[in-house]
Each structure stands twice: as C-alpha cells, then as structure tokens.
Amino acid sequence: MNFALQNTLELLLIIGLGLLLQKKVAKQDLKGVKTIILSVALPSVIFVALLKIKLESSLLVFPLLALSFNLIMLAASKYILGASLPKNDDSKKRTVMMLLPSLAPGLSCFPFIVVYLGDDSLALAALADVGNKIFGLILLYMLAMHWYHLRSIKNLKASTGSKLRSLALALVKEPINMVIIVGLVLLTVGLNMESLPLFMQNTIQSLKILMTPLVLLFIGMAVRIKSGEFGVILSLLARRAGITFCLSAIFAFLFPALTPALILLLVVFPQSACSFWPFAHMSAVSALEENDEQKNPTFDINFAVNILACSLPFSTILIISVFSLSEFFVNPTVILTTGISMITLSFIPYFIKRLGKSKSEEVKSGRATYNEYAGFNTSAQSSEES
C-alpha cells in the first residue's frame, strides 16, 4: 500500500474513534484536552524539531513569509472573500476580514506535518507561525479596535494601550512561543537535543509521542457543525482555500528549485484552520459595545462561531487530501489548477442564488403588471356598463 495512503487511513481511523467518543465527552471537557495539546504535547514536538536544525539567518524568511501571506489574505478578505455576502451586512464582512486571514496550525496542520514530512519541516513551520501570531495577536486586535473606535461614541485609547501590552505578554507567555525562544537560545550557544541530560531527553520524547493521537481524537470529538449558514460558510472556506492554493502555486513557480518537502509545506501551512485569537478580539469588542449600548454590533459573533466550527474539519480534510496525493501537489500547475477550480466552485451558489432572486423579481413584476392590467379592464368594463 502507498505510504501516504496508509498514513491517511491510520489518521482517519483515530479521528473516527474521536467521533465515537462525542457523546461521552462534554464540550467543557474538550477545553482540558486542548490545553494539554497546546501547552504540553505540541511544545515538546516543536522543541525536539527545533533542536535538530542548524540556525541560519536565512530562516527569518519563514515568519516574514507567513506575515506577508496574512496581509495578502486580509486584502483578499475585503475584496474577494466577502464579495458574496449581502452588501448591507457590514458586521459579517468585518467578521470575515478578521477570521479568514488568520491561521491556527497547531491543531490543524502541525500533527500532519510531523507524520508526513518529519521534524525538520515542523521546525520551519513553527518558525513561520511566529509571523502568523504577530498578525493574529497584535495587528488584528488593532484593526478590531480601529473599527470599534470609528463606530463608538466613547474614546477608549488608554484601555487599548493596556490591552496591547497584555496581548504582548500573552504572546511571550504562550507555551509554544516560550519553547521556540528557549530552543533558539540553545541553538545560538551551540547546544542541541543530545546536550541535554538523558532524563530530560526521555521526558520530552515521551511527551512528544502524545501529540498526534491526542490532536486527532480532539478533532473527532470537537466536530459539531451547526446548520443554517453552513452553505455560505462552506463557500467562503472553499474560496479561502482556493486563493491560498493560487498563492502557493505562484511562489512555487517563482522558485522552481524548491524541494518537494518545501513545496508541500508551502501548500499545507496556509491551509490551516482559522485562529481563535481574532474571535477573542471580536468578543472583547462585543463586550465593550454592550457597555456602550451599541445597537448595531461591529461583528457578528454567532457567524464567527459557526466559521470556527466549520474551519477545523474543513482544513483537516483538505490537508490530509494534499498529503495523500502528495505526488500531484508538488507540481505547481496542479496547485494552481486546484486553486482556480475551488474559487470558481465557491461562487456557483452565489450566482445561482442571484439568478433565482432575479427570476422571482421578474415573476413578481409580471404578476403586478397583470394585476394592474386586470384591474384596468375591470374598471373599464364597469364604466361601460354604467
């Protein structure tokens, strides 16, 4: 059996076990599982991966690339991703601009990079995530507060400054970022994994083994997609994925000397699920608006929750599919074709809806014309009779 296909079946089997556990695990219990993954298992994997690479100044390009991607997707969210939303629904459009450019590779991407590409690629992905976190924690918070101040009567610049300081501290205190800082410091002084005491090596290696099964079980247990806006959200996520495929293809065309592993990393990392941090910023703005008694909210919180619920399983399926067909997705032409196809398909429901709406308007106008004509004939006939 093909190696990629065998790995895919193994991963899907564990996700299936998670689905079976849904009824036995409450929603609040999932927070504990998520905390173990993001605070213990994932930092251990990243730490081991970082200490295996050689520190070079050229590695700074990875966080810069991730940050550039976030900014491009922010512009795309305004002009392309939100194009199919109602024109007068500004709260939904702002919600899309906050969520869709953000990335959460910890739960949706890193476990699969480890399985399919190995520790070296994971280390590069972890470095790239530093740029993504700067975008999600700081720049998106500033954007959310900018929108709030534009629409709010009260001026809360002082509280904004204190909030930015607390976010900067959160960026440093996050376990993944602490591990990256410690790992880079050790590499700078010439130390690696073998330089640590044996008991520390064994402990970290034991914790590392936990990550992949824990994440896959979490994905299976956490998938609870709500109906209603599912079609709209699915088309938005497909369009986001299509634009991302196109950007990855352009980069692969510009640098043809990239190895297959780097091309796959370039494809799957931006396909990560939407991050929770923008949702936290939107929730903070929503709380401020309740105090201000703001009638028209800046963001649609319910819409944001549904996007987050759909994003994780969507990205997981997409990333597994890319790795399962890795021999095709190392070809930039295939990546570009996939991207264009997904963008095109994502607009089909929008055009069908518009076509149906225009037809219903034509029928209504036709009925109105007929009623006017019928009314005119009736009145004319009654006047003749009189």
N, C-alpha and C positions, 0 to 999 in steps of 0.2 A: 504493500500500500504506500502511496505517496506520503512523504514525511509531513508536509504541510497539512494534508487532509487528515492524517492520523492525529496530529496535534489538535486540529479543529474539532474532531469528533470527541476527543478527550475533554476539551474545554466546554463544549456544548453539553456533555453528559453532567458535568459538575453544575452548570447553570440550571439544567433540568432538575437536579436534586434541590437546588435553591427554590425553584418554583414549587416543588412538592412540600417544602417547609413553610410556604407562605402562611398557611392557616394556623401554624403552630407558633409563629413568631409575630409579636405585635410590632406596630410601627415604631413605638418608642424604644424597643429593644434594638432596632436597626442602628440607632444612633451610637450605641455602645460598640457594635461591630465596626461601624465606620471609623470610630475613634481609634480602635485597635489597628485598623489598616493604615490610617493616615499618620498615626503617632508612633507606631512600633514596627509593623511589618514593612511598610514601604520605605521609611527611612533606613532600615537595615539593608534593604536591597540596594538603594541608591548609594549608601556608604561603601558597600563592597564594590560596586561598579566604579565609583569614583577613584578608589584607591588602586584600580587596575590600569588607569590611563596615565599617559605622560602629559604633564602640564605644559601647555604651549600657549603663547599669546594668540595664536590663530583660533583657539577655542572660543574667544569672546564673540566671534561671529554668530554663534548659535543663539545666545539671548537677544542679540540685535536683530537676527532674522525673525525670531518669534515676535518681538515687539513690532517690527515692520509689518508682519502678517496681521497682527491685531489691528493696527491702524488702517490698513487697506480694507479689512473686513468691516471696520467701523464705517468707512465711506460707502462700502457696498451695502451695508445695512440700511443706510439712509436712502440711497438712490435705486437699489435693485431689489433687496430682500423685502423691503416694506412696500413695494410697488403694488402688490395685490391686495393690501389691506384697504379698508374704507378710507376715503380721502379725509373725512372729518373726524376720524378716530385717532387723534394725536397721541393719546395715552398708550395705545397699543403700539404705535410706531416708535415711541420713545422706549418702550419695553423691549422691542425687538433690537433696537440700537444698543441697548445695554447688554443683553444676553448673548446674542448670536456671534459677536466678535470675540467673546471670551472662551477660554479653554480650561477644561478640568482633566488633564491627562493622568492624574494619579489613579483614579478608579477606572477610567475608560480606555486607557492606552498603554500605560506602563507595564501592566501584567502581561500583555500580549507581546510587547517589545522584548521582554525578558525571555519568553518562551520561544519566539520565532527568530529573534535577531541576536540575543545574548546580552551580556553585561556591558560590553563596550558601547553598543548603541544606546542602552539605557542611560549610561553616564552622559552621553551627548544630549539625550532628550531631557535629562534632569537640568543640565546647564541651560538649555533653551527655555525651560519652564521658568527660570528666574526672570527673563524678559516678560513673559506672559503674566507673571504675578505682579510685576510693577505696573503693568497695564490694568489688570483687574482690580488690584487693591487701591491704587492711587489715582490713575488717570480717569477711570470710570467713576470713582467717587467724586472727583472734581466736576465731571460732566453732570452727574446726577444733581449735585448741589447747585451748579450753574443754572440748570433748568428750574430747580426749586426757587431760587432767588429771583429769577425772571418772572415767576408766576405768584410769588408770595408777597404779602404786604410787609411782613416783618423782615428786618435785615439781621441775619444770624452769622455774620462773618467771623465773629470771635469764636462761636461754637464750632464753626467749620475748621478753624485753625487747630483747635484742640482735638477735633475728630481726626484730622490728618496726622497729628502726632501719634495718636493712639493706633491708627492704622499702620504707621511706620513701625511702631513697636511690635504690632501683630505680625508684620512681615518678617521681622528678625526672630521673634519668638516661636514661629511655626516650626515644628519638629523637622520637617523636610528641609527647610532653609537652614536651620541650625546644623544639620548633618552636612549639607553642601558646604557651609562655611568651614566647619571643622575638617572636612575632607580636603578642601583646597589648601587650608593651612598646613596640614600634614604633608601634602604633596609638595608644597613650597619648600619645606625644610628637608625634603628628600626621603620621607617615610612612606611606607606602603602597608598593605594588609599583613604581610609577613613580619613587619616590625613590631606589631602589637603582641602583647602577652598571649600565650596559647589559649587561656581560658576565655579571653575577650574574643578571639577569633572564633572559637567554637560557639560562644553565645550568639554572636552576630549571625553566624551561618545558620544556626538553629532558627532564629527569628526570621531570617530571610526565606526559609522554606515555607513559612506560614502564608506568605502574601498571595500567591496565585490562587490556591483553593479558597482562601477567605474572600477575595475580591469576587470570584466567580459565584460563590454562594450568595454573597451580598447582592450582586446584580439580579440573580434569580429571585431572591426574597423581596427586593425593593421594587420590582416592576409592577406598578399599579396604575395603568393608563386610564384616564377619565375620558368619557365620550363627550360629544358636543362640539368642541373646537378641534377635534383630532385631525380632520381633513386639512384645515388651514395650517395647523402646526406641522403636519407631515410634509406639506408642500414647501413650507418655509425651511425646514431642516434639509429637505432634498435640494433646494436651491442653494442653501449654505454649503452643503457638501459638494455640489457641482462647481460653484465658484472656487472652492478650495482645491478641487482636483485640477482646475484650469491653472491656478497659480502655481501649484506643484509642477505641472507639466511645463509651464513657461520656464521655471527655474531649471528643470532637468534639461530642456533644450539649450539653455544658455551655458550650462556646464556639462557637456557630454562625457567628461572624464570621471564623473561620479561613479562610485562602486554600486552594485545592486543593493547592498545593505543600506547605504546612504539614501538612495532613491526611495526605497520603501519607508525609511524613517521620515523622509521629506513628505511622503504621501500620507502616512498614518497619523503623525503627530498633530497636524492641523485638523484632523477629523475627530479629535477628542470631543467629548460631550461639553455642553455649556457649563460654565462655572457657577458655583453657589454664591460667590462674592458679590457679583452685581445684584443678585436678589437681596442680599443683606443690605446693600446700599439703598435699593428701592424701598425696602421695608422701613429703613430709617427715615427716608423722606416721607413715606406714608404716615409714620407716627408724628412727624412734625406737622403735617397737614391736618391731622386730627386735632392737634392743639390749636392750630390757626383757624379751625372750622372751614377749611377749604372745600368747596363743593365739587369742583372739577379736579380730580386727582392727577398728578403728574404721570403716574404709572398705573398700569392695570395689573394688580398683584395676582389676581386669580389666573389671568392669562400667563403670567410669568411662572406660576406653579405648574401649570399644565405643560409649558415648554420644557421645564426641567424634568418633569416626569417622563416625557417622550424622548428627550435628548439622549439619556444614558443608554437605553436599549437600542435606539437607532444607531448611535455611534458604535456600540459594541458589535452589532451585526455587520456594520459596514467595515470596521477594522478587521474582524475575523474573515470576512469575504475577501478583502485585499490580500491578507496573508495567505489564505487558502489558494488564491490564484496569483501568487507572487511572480510566477514566470511570465505572466502577462503584464502585471503592473510595474515592472521595471522598464517597460517600453513607454517613453514619453507620449507617443502617438496614441496609445491605448488610454493613457491617463487623461489626455486632452479630450478624446472622443467620449469617454465616460462622463467627464465634467459637462461638456456641451449637451449630451443626452439628458443628464439629470436636470440641468437648468431648463431645457425645453419641456420635459415632462412635468416639472413643477408648475409651469404656467398654464398647462392644459385645463385644470379645474377652474382656474380664474377666468379663462376665455369662455369655457362652457357656461359658467355662471353668468357672465356678461351677455352672452348670446341668448340665454334663456330669459334674462331680465329684459333685454331689448324686444324679444318676441312677445313677452307678456305686456309690455308697454304698448306695442303695436295692436295687440288684441283689445286692450282697454280703450285705446284711442278709436279703434274701429267700432267697438260697442257704443262709445259715446257719440260717434258720428251717426250711427244707425238710430240711436235713441232720439237724437236731435231731429233726424230726418223723419222718423216715425211720428214724433211729436208734432212736427210741422205739418205733415199730411193730415193728421187727426184734427188739428185746429182748423186747417183749410177746409176740410170736409164739413166740419160742424158749422163753419161760417156760411158755406154754400147752402146747407140745409136750412139754416135760419133765414 
